[in-house]
Amino acid sequence: MNQLPKNAKLYLITVIITAVFFSFFLANNYPMPNTYVLLLFVFLSFLTESLTVRFTNEASVSISFAVFFSSIIILGPLGATISAALGIMFRYVKTSDGASRHVLNTPLYKILFNGSMAALSVGISAVIYYSFDVQIADPHFYNNFLAIFCVILTCLVVNTTLVTGLFAFLQKNPFLSLFISNFIWTVPNLLIISILGIFLSILYLNYGVSIMLLFFAPLIFARHSFQLYIDIKNYYMQTMTALANAVEANDKYTKGHSERVSFLAEEFGKHTNMKSADISVLKKAGLLHDIGKIGISDSILNKPAKLTNEEMLAIKDHPELGVKILKDVNFLKGVHEAILHHHERYDGAGYPHGLVGGQIPLNAAVLSVVDAYDAMTSDRAYRDALTTQEAINTLKQEAGRQFHPLIAEEFAEMITTTKNEEIVNLKQANNVSPPLV
């Protein structure tokens, strides 16, 4: 916890203390459920949290809210809060890099914060639900649509607020923009899983625990199938990343370029509130945009002097070579297009097809700006890196000629006003990257 910013530490402590006092409030005002039923829901909470499908170490999908929702209906506020908090605190998960995370190797402050978030989001939702004068374990709970809607909305808002607050302090990004992006991403997932929670509650209250548990078997199988799908996509990306690193391995001026372009393109997508699908395309395209250079001779790629016309023609083939390498990877939909056209110019003087203005795909136009910026702010074999301001001035001067004017302006605004420490560090570091061609 010592490595966290002071404001983030204070935020964590505040959330944990608030959750403790809130738990005392629940204990004094609501009944404790049957011990065996409570233990059942603690186990189900633990199970669903442990079977979370992870896309990255930050992004994941879980059906745990279905269990949380059912616990609110069946156990009441106190039981639901206890089962949700314990399930999350003691979960056993695999991260996207294969590492295991559990209570024995996770810092105490993370365990307590995760449990506190669950306690507050589930507990507050439960209190609001029972403010509608409904009964605990009512078999006909589904008739009170307004109460159910309020549970879903409250849990969504509280959980998103708590998570966003932490990341706002850690990343030093505006709370509102983070909240909106997290909220929008969470809504469809939570709505679908809420339906599952309603179904689980109906099964338990009308047919008993055995029938409800039988329903979990196909759910676990479906989760396993989906995880395999995600793993296959990750293997593809790991292979593509290895190829991208191979392109950059033999020249100190290329190391890290693709990763920086991928990062900045993703941040630009977030900055401009692009759709999550488009942001994903930008991230992948940034990583793989120079993959076609693996088919070009090192003597050309690493040549410090001016390239001949023949050598320049060979360089200009790399977008099309990249698309040929990636053409059979079906999940890279949209990425091929961005890679193929990331060297087109707004005035039509680019390559490979000489597209003009609006003919250039949006993601390719973004990639063009980001790629140029990273190249300008990195050392090259025949010149030192430009300063951030010099690079920004060049982007603005070339807006409407080399670059899409609105994208160049927005990117310059992001770079000059950002409080994101990762972008700030990129601005301050004298990183190296390949020549811009």
Rosetta blueprint (number, residue, H / E / L):
1 M L
2 N L
3 Q L
4 L L
5 P L
6 K H
7 N H
8 A H
9 K H
10 L H
11 Y H
12 L H
13 I H
14 T H
15 V H
16 I H
17 I H
18 T H
19 A H
20 V H
21 F H
22 F H
23 S H
24 F H
25 F H
26 L H
27 A H
28 N H
29 N H
30 Y L
31 P L
32 M L
33 P L
34 N L
35 T H
36 Y H
37 V H
38 L H
39 L H
40 L H
41 F H
42 V H
43 F H
44 L H
45 S H
46 F H
47 L H
48 T H
49 E H
50 S H
51 L L
52 T L
53 V E
54 R E
55 F L
56 T L
57 N L
58 E L
59 A L
60 S E
61 V E
62 S L
63 I L
64 S H
65 F H
66 A H
67 V H
68 F H
69 F H
70 S H
71 S H
72 I H
73 I H
74 I H
75 L H
76 G H
77 P H
78 L H
79 G H
80 A H
81 T H
82 I H
83 S H
84 A H
85 A H
86 L H
87 G H
88 I H
89 M H
90 F L
91 R L
92 Y L
93 V E
94 K E
95 T L
96 S L
97 D L
98 G L
99 A L
100 S E
101 R E
102 H L
103 V L
104 L L
105 N L
106 T L
107 P L
108 L H
109 Y H
110 K H
111 I H
112 L H
113 F H
114 N H
115 G H
116 S H
117 M H
118 A H
119 A H
120 L H
121 S H
122 V H
123 G H
124 I H
125 S H
126 A H
127 V H
128 I H
129 Y H
130 Y H
131 S L
132 F L
133 D L
134 V L
135 Q L
136 I L
137 A L
138 D L
139 P L
140 H L
141 F H
142 Y H
143 N H
144 N L
145 F H
146 L H
147 A H
148 I H
149 F H
150 C H
151 V H
152 I H
153 L H
154 T H
155 C H
156 L H
157 V H
158 V H
159 N H
160 T H
161 T H
162 L H
163 V H
164 T H
165 G H
166 L H
167 F H
168 A H
169 F H
170 L H
171 Q H
172 K L
173 N L
174 P L
175 F H
176 L H
177 S H
178 L H
179 F H
180 I H
181 S H
182 N H
183 F H
184 I H
185 W H
186 T H
187 V H
188 P H
189 N H
190 L H
191 L H
192 I H
193 I H
194 S H
195 I H
196 L H
197 G H
198 I H
199 F H
200 L H
201 S H
202 I H
203 L H
204 Y H
205 L H
206 N H
207 Y H
208 G L
209 V H
210 S H
211 I H
212 M H
213 L H
214 L H
215 F H
216 F H
217 A H
218 P H
219 L H
220 I H
221 F H
222 A H
223 R H
224 H H
225 S H
226 F H
227 Q H
228 L H
229 Y H
230 I H
231 D H
232 I H
233 K H
234 N H
235 Y H
236 Y H
237 M H
238 Q H
239 T H
240 M H
241 T H
242 A H
243 L H
244 A H
245 N H
246 A H
247 V H
248 E H
249 A L
250 N L
251 D L
252 K L
253 Y L
254 T L
255 K L
256 G L
257 H H
258 S H
259 E H
260 R H
261 V H
262 S H
263 F H
264 L H
265 A H
266 E H
267 E H
268 F H
269 G H
270 K H
271 H H
272 T L
273 N L
274 M L
275 K L
276 S H
277 A H
278 D H
279 I H
280 S H
281 V H
282 L H
283 K H
284 K H
285 A H
286 G H
287 L H
288 L H
289 H L
290 D L
291 I H
292 G H
293 K H
294 I H
295 G H
296 I L
297 S L
298 D H
299 S H
300 I H
301 L H
302 N L
303 K L
304 P L
305 A L
306 K L
307 L L
308 T L
309 N H
310 E H
311 E H
312 M H
313 L H
314 A H
315 I H
316 K L
317 D L
318 H H
319 P H
320 E H
321 L H
322 G H
323 V H
324 K H
325 I H
326 L H
327 K L
328 D L
329 V L
330 N L
331 F L
332 L L
333 K L
334 G L
335 V H
336 H H
337 E H
338 A H
339 I H
340 L H
341 H L
342 H L
343 H L
344 E L
345 R L
346 Y L
347 D L
348 G L
349 A L
350 G L
351 Y L
352 P L
353 H L
354 G L
355 L L
356 V L
357 G H
358 G H
359 Q H
360 I L
361 P L
362 L H
363 N H
364 A H
365 A H
366 V H
367 L H
368 S H
369 V H
370 V H
371 D H
372 A H
373 Y H
374 D H
375 A H
376 M H
377 T L
378 S L
379 D E
380 R E
381 A L
382 Y L
383 R E
384 D L
385 A L
386 L L
387 T L
388 T H
389 Q H
390 E H
391 A H
392 I H
393 N H
394 T H
395 L H
396 K H
397 Q H
398 E H
399 A E
400 G L
401 R L
402 Q L
403 F E
404 H L
405 P H
406 L H
407 I H
408 A H
409 E H
410 E H
411 F H
412 A H
413 E H
414 M H
415 I H
416 T H
417 T H
418 T L
419 K L
420 N L
421 E H
422 E H
423 I H
424 V H
425 N H
426 L H
427 K H
428 Q H
429 A L
430 N L
431 N L
432 V E
433 S L
434 P L
435 P L
436 L L
437 V L
